[in-house]
Amino acid sequence: MIDLAAYLNRALPELFLTSPSQLAVACSGGADSLALACLLHDWGTRHAVSVTALICNHGLRPTSAAEADQTRRALAARGIDTALLSLVLHEGPALQARARDARYAAMAHWCQHHEVKHLFTAHHADDQMETFLFRLLRHSGPLGLAGMSAVHSLGGVHHVRPLLAIRKASLVDYLRNASIQWVEDPSNQNPRFTRVRIRRWLAHQPETTHQRLQAVIRRYGEHRIAVESAMRDLMTQRVGVTPERLHLPADLLAHPLATEILQRCLMHLGGGRTPPRGPELARLLAHLQSGNTDKRTLHHCQLQPRGDGWDITPQPGLEATSGLSHIKGVENPQPLLHATRAYPLLPERFVLPVEA
């Protein structure tokens, strides 16, 4: 069994972008996040770094408030500081995705308000495999198949995923050995969600399949690092940037990296955490390359021809597309939500997890 404390001692210095005096960790009360909160608290105690666990109550189930309070009490019993963030969501489709966006917006807001530079989440190797297969089913390109980066920017906060090389079973074993109880989210067992069906399929695969999947994902990650380095150079030189729009020269649309560059521009202006799907992106690129000058829209962006290429601008009313009504106790969260949804124009440096 892996020594998780020793692993974090080795991994964290490679993942911090600045030396922290305080950090936050998302904690739903589930096994993964509860284990990470406890591990980080112990690490912080040894390194004089304060740790606050952020508990988000979406109010989506009658038991949500009681579960959030149970999590708060379990953390407090171990001496871990907590902050409860209560969210209110609009009813409607894609509830899980909107809840995720609202949760990250609220946590980023809390971190900015408290000058915390690092927000940790407990995504692990099993989540990474699920993400790979989920994106594969949705025709993701090679960059998407690299999975989650161990570090990325979230509204100016460093979002750190230190457990991407760690299997979920190791986290569960850690909690059992420490006699720590966790909360089970019933939605994690609902087969109407694609991720749940993928999770169940993975659970019935041999360990050799898991190992091969992890190796493939890492190779895609190495590929992504190389591709995004080339993209940064190309976009710095060729993409026109003004406060109102981006401009893609027509000849850039014929470049081998045109699909990735177009996706990057749409994510930057249109926001969101999920990129446009591969087939939609391919149809849009084919239109832009065809010589047809009809306007097009995708991912909350409008594209229209101008001069030697195409202008990309946000669609009017973009701010209204979030699923977040408000964050209790936080005044005017909407501008912050837009900031946390905004995607950097130039690729961030993709960070591979520290191998276990």
N, C-alpha and C positions, 0 to 999 in steps of 0.2 A: 504493500500500500504506500502511495506517495506521501511524503511529509509535506503537507500544504504550507505550513509556516516557513519551512526552509525554502520551498519553491518561491514564495512571495518575497522572501529576503533577497533572493537572487534576481527575480524578475522585475520588481518594482523600480529599482534604480535605472533600468533600461527603458521604462515606460514614462517616467516623469519628465515633462518638458521643462519644468522649473522645480526648484526645491520647495516643497510645500510645508507650511506650518499648520495647515488645516485642510481637511478634505471631506467630501460628502459621498455617501454610498446609497444607492437606491435599494430599498428593502420592502418587498411586498409581504414578507412573512413566509414565503415559500422556502423550500430547502436551499435552493441555490443562493438567493440573495441573503438569507439569514446566515448561512455559512460564511459568505464573503464579509458581511458586516462584522461578525465575530472575529474573523481572521484579521481584518484591517484594524479593528479596535486593539487587538493584542499587538499588532505590528506598530500601531501608533503610540501605544503606551511605551514600547521599547525605544522609539525614535522621537519622542516628544512632539508628536503630531496629533492634533485633536481630530476626532472623527465624529461626524453627525450622520445618523441614518435618516433618510428622507422616506416617509411613508405616505403614499398617495392613496386617498380614498376616492374612487370614481363614483361611488354611490350607485353602482350598476346592479347590485343585488341587495335584498333586504338585510343580509348579514354583513354587508361591507363595513359598516361602522364598527361592529363588534369585532370583526377580524382585524381591522386596523388597530383597535385598542388592545387586542390580544398581542399583536406584534409589538406595539409600543411597550407593553408591560414585560414581554420576554426580553426585549433589548435592555430596558431599564434594569432588569434583574441582573444583567451582566455589566452594568455600569456604562452603557452606551447611550450617549445623548441622541435625542430624536427630534424631528420636526414633522408635524402632520400637515399635509397639503390636501385640502378637500377640493375636489373639482366638480363642476357641473357641466354635463354634456348635453347637446341637442340630441333628440331622438332621430333615428334615420339609419340609412345603410352604412356599411363599412365601420361598424361600431368599434371593433377591435383596433383598426388602424387609427381611427380618430382618437380613441382613448390613449393610444400610444403617443400620438403627436401631442395631445394635451398634457400627458404625464411628463414628457421630456421638456415641454415648454415651461411647465410649472417648476420643475427641478432646476432648469437653467436659470429661471428668474430668481429662485431662492439663492442659488450659488452667486449670481451677480450681485444681488442685494447684500449678501454677507461676505463678499469679496473672497469667495472660495474658488480656486482656479481648477480643481480637479473633481470630477464627478465619476464615481465608479459604478459599473453595473456588472452583474454576475453571469453574463453570457459565457457559456463553456463550450467544450469540444462537441458535445452532442447538439447544442444549438447551432454550431457552425455547420455541422453536417446537414441538419434540417434546412438551414438557410441555402446551402448549396443545392440540395435537391428541389427545394421550393422554387428557387430561381431557374433551375434547369427546366422544370415543368413550365415555367413562364417564358421560356426562350431567351433567357438572359444571355448577354454576350460574355466574352472571356473576362472582362473586368469585373462584372457582377459575380461571376463564378469564383472569384477570389475570396468571396465571403466578407466577413466583417473585419475591419482593421482593428488592431489592438488599441489604437489611439486615433481619435479624430476630433475635430472642432464642433462644438455644439453651442452656437450663439456666443462665442468668445470663451467658453469653458472647455477645458480638455476632458473629453469623454474617454475614460480608460476602461478597457475590458481585459483585466489581467488573467482571466481563467480560460482563455480560448484554447489552450493546449491541455486543459484538465477535464477529465470525464466526470459526468454528473455523479456516477457511483462513488467517486472519491469524496465528493461534497456530502453526500448522504452518510457515508461511513464516518466522516468527521463529526457530524451532528449526533449520530447515534453513540459514538464513543464518548461524547461530551454530555450525553443525556439531554440534548436540546430538542424541544418539540417545535415543529413547523406547521404552517397552515397549508392545506391543499386547495387550490383554486379549481372548482368543478369545470370551468371552461377549458382547462388543460386536458380534460378527458372527453370533450364533446367532439364526436367524429364528423360533425358537419364542417369543422374547420380543417382546411387542407393540411396545415402543420401538424394537427393531431394525428391524421391518417399517416403522414410521413413518419412521425415519431413512433407510431405503433409498428410500422413496417421495419424501421431501423432496429427496434427492440428484438425482432425475430431474426436478425441477420447475425452471422458468426463474427467473431472479433476480427478475423482477417479482412472481412468486408469493411469494417469500421476503419481499420488501419490503412487500407488502400484508399478509402475516401479521404481521410485526413492527409495522406501524402499527395493526392491529386489536388486538393484545395490549396495546399502549401505551394505546389508548383504554379498554380494559377496566381497565387499571391506574388510569387517571384516575378512572373510575367507582368503582372499589373504594375509592379514597381518600375520595371524597365519602360513599359509603354507610357506611363504617366510622366516619367522624366522627359520623354520625347514630346509629349503633349504640352507640358509646361513651356518648353522652348518655342514650340510652334505657335501656341496661342498668344504668348507674349509678343511675338513678332507680327502676327497676322490678324488677330481678332480686334476689330475696332470697338472701343469701349467709351461710352458717354454715360452720364447719370441717368439718361432716359432709355437707352437702348444698347444693344450689341449689334455689330455688323459683321456678317460672314462674307468674305470675298467669294465670288463664284468658283475660282480655281481651287479654293480650299475645300470646296464640297466634293472635289474629285480625289482628294488625298486619301490614302489608306486608313487614316485615323478620322475620317470625316464623321462617321457614325458616333464615335466617342466624343468628338468635339461638339457636335450638335446636341447630344444628350447633356453634356456638361453645361452648355449655354441655357438649355431649357430648364434644367434643375436650378441653375443660378437665379433665373428670373421668375420661374414659376413656383419655386419653393417645394415644400413637401420632403418626405424622407424616402419616398419610393419613386424611382425613375420611370419614365414612360416605357411601355413594353416594347420588346424588340420588333415585332411585326409592325406596330404603329410607327415606330421610329424609322423602319425601313421604307414604309410607304411615304412618309414625309420626305425623307432624303431623296427618294426616287423622283418625287414631284419637284423638289428644288433643283435637281440635276437635269430635269427634262426640258427646260426652257419655257415651261408654262409659267405665266406671271400671275396666276390667280393667288389670292391670299389664302393662307392656311392657319389653322390654330391647332395647338397640341399642348397639353400639360400647363394650362392656364397662360399660355403665351400666344401671341399673334405674330405671324411672319408675313412680311410683304416685301416685294422687290424694291430696291433703291440702288441706283448707280450700277456698280459692277458686281452687285451681290444681293444679299437679303438682310433686312433689318429684323431684329427680334425684340419685341416689347412685351411687357406684362399685359394681360387682358385687364380691362377696367373691372374693379370690384374684386381683385384678387384677395384682398384682406378678408373678404366675407366667406372665403372658401374653407376656412378652418372649422373644425367641429366644436371648438371650445366656446362656451358661452361666457364663463368667467371663472376666475379662481377666487374662492372665498378668502376675504381678508387681504386681497391684493388689488390695489387700484390700477385700472387701465392696463391689463396685461396684454392687450392685443398687439401693440407695437413690438413688445418683446417676443410674442409668439411668432410674428413675421421674421424677426431676427433669428430665432432659433430654427425656423424652417428654411431660411436662406441657405443656399448651397454655395460654397466658394467657387468662383469662376475658374481659377487655376487649381489643378488637382492638389489636394493635400498629399503629404507623403504617407503612402500606405505603410502601415507598420505590421510586420509579421509577429505573431505571438512568440514569446520566449519558449523554447521547447522544454517539455517536462523531462 
